[in-house]
Amino acid sequence: MRRFISDFGSFISDAGGFISDFVIFISDVSGFISDFVTFISDVSGFISDFLTFISGVSGFIPLTLKNPLFYQWIF
């Protein structure tokens, strides 16, 4: 009987350790998902900023080339 109680106590202890490890795993997975969503958000923000930059440059170059003062500054 003592052996059974000892084995049952070990089983309960092991089950508690498993549950603890599982909770830590779920926490890690949720942290990874959060980090991945933040990464996707950052990438989309970078793409948006890059397109805004390209749009600004494409609007700036024709205005610069049409300005006669630009050529006087170069030559």
Backbone as XML, in Angstrom:
<?xml version="1.0"?>
<chain id="A" units="angstrom">
  <residue number="1" name="MET">
    <atom name="N" x="0.826" y="-1.199" z="0.000"/>
    <atom name="CA" x="0.000" y="0.000" z="0.000"/>
    <atom name="C" x="0.861" y="1.251" z="0.000"/>
  </residue>
  <residue number="2" name="ARG">
    <atom name="N" x="1.959" y="1.195" z="0.762"/>
    <atom name="CA" x="2.838" y="2.362" z="0.795"/>
    <atom name="C" x="3.463" y="2.601" z="-0.581"/>
  </residue>
  <residue number="3" name="ARG">
    <atom name="N" x="3.785" y="1.513" z="-1.234"/>
    <atom name="CA" x="4.377" y="1.624" z="-2.578"/>
    <atom name="C" x="3.385" y="2.291" z="-3.535"/>
  </residue>
  <residue number="4" name="PHE">
    <atom name="N" x="2.118" y="1.911" z="-3.448"/>
    <atom name="CA" x="1.084" y="2.488" z="-4.288"/>
    <atom name="C" x="0.951" y="3.990" z="-4.029"/>
  </residue>
  <residue number="5" name="ILE">
    <atom name="N" x="0.929" y="4.376" z="-2.754"/>
    <atom name="CA" x="0.812" y="5.798" z="-2.404"/>
    <atom name="C" x="2.028" y="6.570" z="-2.903"/>
  </residue>
  <residue number="6" name="SER">
    <atom name="N" x="3.189" y="5.974" z="-2.783"/>
    <atom name="CA" x="4.412" y="6.621" z="-3.263"/>
    <atom name="C" x="4.368" y="6.783" z="-4.781"/>
  </residue>
  <residue number="7" name="ASP">
    <atom name="N" x="3.965" y="5.715" z="-5.484"/>
    <atom name="CA" x="3.873" y="5.789" z="-6.945"/>
    <atom name="C" x="2.816" y="6.791" z="-7.380"/>
  </residue>
  <residue number="8" name="PHE">
    <atom name="N" x="1.684" y="6.821" z="-6.680"/>
    <atom name="CA" x="0.623" y="7.760" z="-7.015"/>
    <atom name="C" x="1.097" y="9.203" z="-6.792"/>
  </residue>
  <residue number="9" name="GLY">
    <atom name="N" x="1.850" y="9.438" z="-5.723"/>
    <atom name="CA" x="2.406" y="10.767" z="-5.470"/>
    <atom name="C" x="3.382" y="11.178" z="-6.564"/>
  </residue>
  <residue number="10" name="SER">
    <atom name="N" x="4.198" y="10.228" z="-7.028"/>
    <atom name="CA" x="5.125" y="10.519" z="-8.124"/>
    <atom name="C" x="4.361" y="10.844" z="-9.404"/>
  </residue>
  <residue number="11" name="PHE">
    <atom name="N" x="3.267" y="10.099" z="-9.631"/>
    <atom name="CA" x="2.441" y="10.356" z="-10.816"/>
    <atom name="C" x="1.844" y="11.760" z="-10.763"/>
  </residue>
  <residue number="12" name="ILE">
    <atom name="N" x="1.316" y="12.142" z="-9.624"/>
    <atom name="CA" x="0.723" y="13.480" z="-9.471"/>
    <atom name="C" x="1.799" y="14.551" z="-9.677"/>
  </residue>
  <residue number="13" name="SER">
    <atom name="N" x="2.972" y="14.321" z="-9.149"/>
    <atom name="CA" x="4.074" y="15.269" z="-9.313"/>
    <atom name="C" x="4.468" y="15.395" z="-10.788"/>
  </residue>
  <residue number="14" name="ASP">
    <atom name="N" x="4.565" y="14.253" z="-11.475"/>
    <atom name="CA" x="4.906" y="14.275" z="-12.900"/>
    <atom name="C" x="3.822" y="14.976" z="-13.719"/>
  </residue>
  <residue number="15" name="ALA">
    <atom name="N" x="2.567" y="14.723" z="-13.376"/>
    <atom name="CA" x="1.462" y="15.366" z="-14.090"/>
    <atom name="C" x="1.503" y="16.873" z="-13.881"/>
  </residue>
  <residue number="16" name="GLY">
    <atom name="N" x="1.810" y="17.296" z="-12.673"/>
    <atom name="CA" x="1.930" y="18.736" z="-12.410"/>
    <atom name="C" x="3.066" y="19.353" z="-13.200"/>
  </residue>
  <residue number="17" name="GLY">
    <atom name="N" x="4.182" y="18.646" z="-13.311"/>
    <atom name="CA" x="5.297" y="19.146" z="-14.121"/>
    <atom name="C" x="4.934" y="19.231" z="-15.591"/>
  </residue>
  <residue number="18" name="PHE">
    <atom name="N" x="4.187" y="18.226" z="-16.064"/>
    <atom name="CA" x="3.748" y="18.253" z="-17.462"/>
    <atom name="C" x="2.833" y="19.432" z="-17.722"/>
  </residue>
  <residue number="19" name="ILE">
    <atom name="N" x="1.891" y="19.662" z="-16.832"/>
    <atom name="CA" x="0.953" y="20.778" z="-16.994"/>
    <atom name="C" x="1.722" y="22.100" z="-16.976"/>
  </residue>
  <residue number="20" name="SER">
    <atom name="N" x="2.684" y="22.218" z="-16.090"/>
    <atom name="CA" x="3.496" y="23.434" z="-16.022"/>
    <atom name="C" x="4.261" y="23.644" z="-17.323"/>
  </residue>
  <residue number="21" name="ASP">
    <atom name="N" x="4.878" y="22.577" z="-17.840"/>
    <atom name="CA" x="5.611" y="22.683" z="-19.106"/>
    <atom name="C" x="4.681" y="23.026" z="-20.260"/>
  </residue>
  <residue number="22" name="PHE">
    <atom name="N" x="3.485" y="22.465" z="-20.252"/>
    <atom name="CA" x="2.519" y="22.746" z="-21.315"/>
    <atom name="C" x="2.086" y="24.208" z="-21.285"/>
  </residue>
  <residue number="23" name="VAL">
    <atom name="N" x="1.864" y="24.748" z="-20.096"/>
    <atom name="CA" x="1.487" y="26.163" z="-19.967"/>
    <atom name="C" x="2.621" y="27.059" z="-20.467"/>
  </residue>
  <residue number="24" name="ILE">
    <atom name="N" x="3.856" y="26.705" z="-20.139"/>
    <atom name="CA" x="5.004" y="27.480" z="-20.627"/>
    <atom name="C" x="5.075" y="27.404" z="-22.145"/>
  </residue>
  <residue number="25" name="PHE">
    <atom name="N" x="4.832" y="26.219" z="-22.712"/>
    <atom name="CA" x="4.833" y="26.061" z="-24.168"/>
    <atom name="C" x="3.773" y="26.935" z="-24.820"/>
  </residue>
  <residue number="26" name="ILE">
    <atom name="N" x="2.559" y="26.930" z="-24.285"/>
    <atom name="CA" x="1.476" y="27.756" z="-24.831"/>
    <atom name="C" x="1.852" y="29.233" z="-24.744"/>
  </residue>
  <residue number="27" name="SER">
    <atom name="N" x="2.463" y="29.633" z="-23.654"/>
    <atom name="CA" x="2.899" y="31.020" z="-23.490"/>
    <atom name="C" x="3.951" y="31.382" z="-24.538"/>
  </residue>
  <residue number="28" name="ASP">
    <atom name="N" x="4.894" y="30.468" z="-24.784"/>
    <atom name="CA" x="5.922" y="30.714" z="-25.793"/>
    <atom name="C" x="5.318" y="30.818" z="-27.189"/>
  </residue>
  <residue number="29" name="VAL">
    <atom name="N" x="4.355" y="29.955" z="-27.488"/>
    <atom name="CA" x="3.714" y="29.990" z="-28.806"/>
    <atom name="C" x="2.962" y="31.304" z="-28.987"/>
  </residue>
  <residue number="30" name="SER">
    <atom name="N" x="2.256" y="31.742" z="-27.967"/>
    <atom name="CA" x="1.519" y="33.002" z="-28.082"/>
    <atom name="C" x="2.483" y="34.176" z="-28.220"/>
  </residue>
  <residue number="31" name="GLY">
    <atom name="N" x="3.629" y="34.114" z="-27.548"/>
    <atom name="CA" x="4.636" y="35.162" z="-27.715"/>
    <atom name="C" x="5.202" y="35.168" z="-29.121"/>
  </residue>
  <residue number="32" name="PHE">
    <atom name="N" x="5.433" y="33.982" z="-29.685"/>
    <atom name="CA" x="5.925" y="33.895" z="-31.061"/>
    <atom name="C" x="4.908" y="34.477" z="-32.036"/>
  </residue>
  <residue number="33" name="ILE">
    <atom name="N" x="3.633" y="34.137" z="-31.843"/>
    <atom name="CA" x="2.589" y="34.660" z="-32.728"/>
    <atom name="C" x="2.530" y="36.178" z="-32.618"/>
  </residue>
  <residue number="34" name="SER">
    <atom name="N" x="2.630" y="36.696" z="-31.413"/>
    <atom name="CA" x="2.625" y="38.146" z="-31.213"/>
    <atom name="C" x="3.812" y="38.803" z="-31.921"/>
  </residue>
  <residue number="35" name="ASP">
    <atom name="N" x="4.997" y="38.206" z="-31.771"/>
    <atom name="CA" x="6.176" y="38.748" z="-32.436"/>
    <atom name="C" x="6.042" y="38.684" z="-33.952"/>
  </residue>
  <residue number="36" name="PHE">
    <atom name="N" x="5.461" y="37.610" z="-34.472"/>
    <atom name="CA" x="5.291" y="37.466" z="-35.918"/>
    <atom name="C" x="4.328" y="38.516" z="-36.451"/>
  </residue>
  <residue number="37" name="VAL">
    <atom name="N" x="3.239" y="38.767" z="-35.721"/>
    <atom name="CA" x="2.281" y="39.800" z="-36.140"/>
    <atom name="C" x="2.949" y="41.171" z="-36.122"/>
  </residue>
  <residue number="38" name="THR">
    <atom name="N" x="3.770" y="41.433" z="-35.109"/>
    <atom name="CA" x="4.502" y="42.702" z="-35.051"/>
    <atom name="C" x="5.464" y="42.815" z="-36.232"/>
  </residue>
  <residue number="39" name="PHE">
    <atom name="N" x="6.141" y="41.722" z="-36.588"/>
    <atom name="CA" x="7.050" y="41.719" z="-37.725"/>
    <atom name="C" x="6.305" y="42.027" z="-39.025"/>
  </residue>
  <residue number="40" name="ILE">
    <atom name="N" x="5.156" y="41.381" z="-39.241"/>
    <atom name="CA" x="4.363" y="41.626" z="-40.450"/>
    <atom name="C" x="3.909" y="43.085" z="-40.483"/>
  </residue>
  <residue number="41" name="SER">
    <atom name="N" x="3.519" y="43.616" z="-39.354"/>
    <atom name="CA" x="3.108" y="45.018" z="-39.280"/>
    <atom name="C" x="4.266" y="45.947" z="-39.624"/>
  </residue>
  <residue number="42" name="ASP">
    <atom name="N" x="5.458" y="45.632" z="-39.103"/>
    <atom name="CA" x="6.634" y="46.442" z="-39.410"/>
    <atom name="C" x="6.989" y="46.381" z="-40.889"/>
  </residue>
  <residue number="43" name="VAL">
    <atom name="N" x="6.897" y="45.195" z="-41.483"/>
    <atom name="CA" x="7.203" y="45.053" z="-42.909"/>
    <atom name="C" x="6.206" y="45.841" z="-43.751"/>
  </residue>
  <residue number="44" name="SER">
    <atom name="N" x="4.931" y="45.764" z="-43.408"/>
    <atom name="CA" x="3.934" y="46.514" z="-44.173"/>
    <atom name="C" x="4.139" y="48.018" z="-44.003"/>
  </residue>
  <residue number="45" name="GLY">
    <atom name="N" x="4.536" y="48.445" z="-42.811"/>
    <atom name="CA" x="4.854" y="49.861" z="-42.609"/>
    <atom name="C" x="6.058" y="50.292" z="-43.423"/>
  </residue>
  <residue number="46" name="PHE">
    <atom name="N" x="7.081" y="49.443" z="-43.504"/>
    <atom name="CA" x="8.258" y="49.738" z="-44.317"/>
    <atom name="C" x="7.885" y="49.852" z="-45.792"/>
  </residue>
  <residue number="47" name="ILE">
    <atom name="N" x="7.064" y="48.916" z="-46.278"/>
    <atom name="CA" x="6.645" y="48.961" z="-47.684"/>
    <atom name="C" x="5.854" y="50.228" z="-47.948"/>
  </residue>
  <residue number="48" name="SER">
    <atom name="N" x="4.976" y="50.593" z="-47.038"/>
    <atom name="CA" x="4.198" y="51.821" z="-47.188"/>
    <atom name="C" x="5.110" y="53.051" z="-47.226"/>
  </residue>
  <residue number="49" name="ASP">
    <atom name="N" x="6.089" y="53.095" z="-46.308"/>
    <atom name="CA" x="7.024" y="54.222" z="-46.295"/>
    <atom name="C" x="7.867" y="54.262" z="-47.563"/>
  </residue>
  <residue number="50" name="PHE">
    <atom name="N" x="8.289" y="53.109" z="-48.055"/>
    <atom name="CA" x="9.096" y="53.046" z="-49.273"/>
    <atom name="C" x="8.291" y="53.534" z="-50.482"/>
  </residue>
  <residue number="51" name="LEU">
    <atom name="N" x="7.027" y="53.129" z="-50.563"/>
    <atom name="CA" x="6.192" y="53.598" z="-51.674"/>
    <atom name="C" x="5.938" y="55.094" z="-51.582"/>
  </residue>
  <residue number="52" name="THR">
    <atom name="N" x="5.782" y="55.611" z="-50.378"/>
    <atom name="CA" x="5.640" y="57.057" z="-50.201"/>
    <atom name="C" x="6.907" y="57.774" z="-50.648"/>
  </residue>
  <residue number="53" name="PHE">
    <atom name="N" x="8.070" y="57.209" z="-50.320"/>
    <atom name="CA" x="9.343" y="57.785" z="-50.743"/>
    <atom name="C" x="9.462" y="57.790" z="-52.268"/>
  </residue>
  <residue number="54" name="ILE">
    <atom name="N" x="9.127" y="56.665" z="-52.907"/>
    <atom name="CA" x="9.197" y="56.576" z="-54.368"/>
    <atom name="C" x="8.244" y="57.580" z="-55.002"/>
  </residue>
  <residue number="55" name="SER">
    <atom name="N" x="7.071" y="57.708" z="-54.434"/>
    <atom name="CA" x="6.099" y="58.675" z="-54.945"/>
    <atom name="C" x="6.634" y="60.103" z="-54.820"/>
  </residue>
  <residue number="56" name="GLY">
    <atom name="N" x="7.263" y="60.389" z="-53.693"/>
    <atom name="CA" x="7.835" y="61.725" z="-53.507"/>
    <atom name="C" x="8.974" y="62.001" z="-54.468"/>
  </residue>
  <residue number="57" name="VAL">
    <atom name="N" x="9.836" y="61.014" z="-54.688"/>
    <atom name="CA" x="10.963" y="61.186" z="-55.608"/>
    <atom name="C" x="10.459" y="61.345" z="-57.029"/>
  </residue>
  <residue number="58" name="SER">
    <atom name="N" x="9.479" y="60.538" z="-57.414"/>
    <atom name="CA" x="8.972" y="60.630" z="-58.782"/>
    <atom name="C" x="8.258" y="61.955" z="-59.020"/>
  </residue>
  <residue number="59" name="GLY">
    <atom name="N" x="7.730" y="62.570" z="-57.966"/>
    <atom name="CA" x="7.139" y="63.900" z="-58.123"/>
    <atom name="C" x="8.187" y="64.991" z="-58.082"/>
  </residue>
  <residue number="60" name="PHE">
    <atom name="N" x="9.300" y="64.748" z="-57.392"/>
    <atom name="CA" x="10.342" y="65.769" z="-57.226"/>
    <atom name="C" x="11.210" y="65.901" z="-58.471"/>
  </residue>
  <residue number="61" name="ILE">
    <atom name="N" x="11.547" y="64.791" z="-59.098"/>
    <atom name="CA" x="12.478" y="64.828" z="-60.233"/>
    <atom name="C" x="11.931" y="65.639" z="-61.405"/>
  </residue>
  <residue number="62" name="PRO">
    <atom name="N" x="10.695" y="65.425" z="-61.867"/>
    <atom name="CA" x="10.210" y="66.251" z="-62.988"/>
    <atom name="C" x="10.154" y="67.737" z="-62.645"/>
  </residue>
  <residue number="63" name="LEU">
    <atom name="N" x="9.776" y="68.068" z="-61.412"/>
    <atom name="CA" x="9.740" y="69.480" z="-61.023"/>
    <atom name="C" x="11.145" y="70.075" z="-61.049"/>
  </residue>
  <residue number="64" name="THR">
    <atom name="N" x="12.130" y="69.297" z="-60.632"/>
    <atom name="CA" x="13.512" y="69.766" z="-60.620"/>
    <atom name="C" x="14.026" y="69.962" z="-62.041"/>
  </residue>
  <residue number="65" name="LEU">
    <atom name="N" x="13.712" y="69.028" z="-62.920"/>
    <atom name="CA" x="14.206" y="69.109" z="-64.292"/>
    <atom name="C" x="13.540" y="70.235" z="-65.071"/>
  </residue>
  <residue number="66" name="LYS">
    <atom name="N" x="12.332" y="70.628" z="-64.690"/>
    <atom name="CA" x="11.642" y="71.736" z="-65.362"/>
    <atom name="C" x="12.127" y="73.097" z="-64.866"/>
  </residue>
  <residue number="67" name="ASN">
    <atom name="N" x="12.811" y="73.115" z="-63.758"/>
    <atom name="CA" x="13.232" y="74.382" z="-63.155"/>
    <atom name="C" x="14.554" y="74.832" z="-63.793"/>
  </residue>
  <residue number="68" name="PRO">
    <atom name="N" x="14.578" y="76.008" z="-64.429"/>
    <atom name="CA" x="15.814" y="76.479" z="-65.077"/>
    <atom name="C" x="16.922" y="76.773" z="-64.055"/>
  </residue>
  <residue number="69" name="LEU">
    <atom name="N" x="16.575" y="77.100" z="-62.818"/>
    <atom name="CA" x="17.602" y="77.361" z="-61.812"/>
    <atom name="C" x="18.406" y="76.101" z="-61.487"/>
  </residue>
  <residue number="70" name="PHE">
    <atom name="N" x="17.802" y="74.945" z="-61.675"/>
    <atom name="CA" x="18.492" y="73.686" z="-61.424"/>
    <atom name="C" x="19.684" y="73.546" z="-62.373"/>
  </residue>
  <residue number="71" name="TYR">
    <atom name="N" x="19.486" y="73.911" z="-63.646"/>
    <atom name="CA" x="20.572" y="73.776" z="-64.613"/>
    <atom name="C" x="21.644" y="74.819" z="-64.375"/>
  </residue>
  <residue number="72" name="GLN">
    <atom name="N" x="21.265" y="76.009" z="-63.907"/>
    <atom name="CA" x="22.254" y="77.026" z="-63.597"/>
    <atom name="C" x="23.107" y="76.591" z="-62.392"/>
  </residue>
  <residue number="73" name="TRP">
    <atom name="N" x="22.509" y="75.877" z="-61.479"/>
    <atom name="CA" x="23.233" y="75.409" z="-60.312"/>
    <atom name="C" x="24.259" y="74.338" z="-60.686"/>
  </residue>
  <residue number="74" name="ILE">
    <atom name="N" x="23.891" y="73.493" z="-61.669"/>
    <atom name="CA" x="24.799" y="72.424" z="-62.076"/>
    <atom name="C" x="25.949" y="72.966" z="-62.936"/>
  </residue>
  <residue number="75" name="PHE">
    <atom name="N" x="25.618" y="73.801" z="-63.902"/>
    <atom name="CA" x="26.645" y="74.238" z="-64.888"/>
    <atom name="C" x="27.243" y="75.566" z="-64.547"/>
  </residue>
</chain>
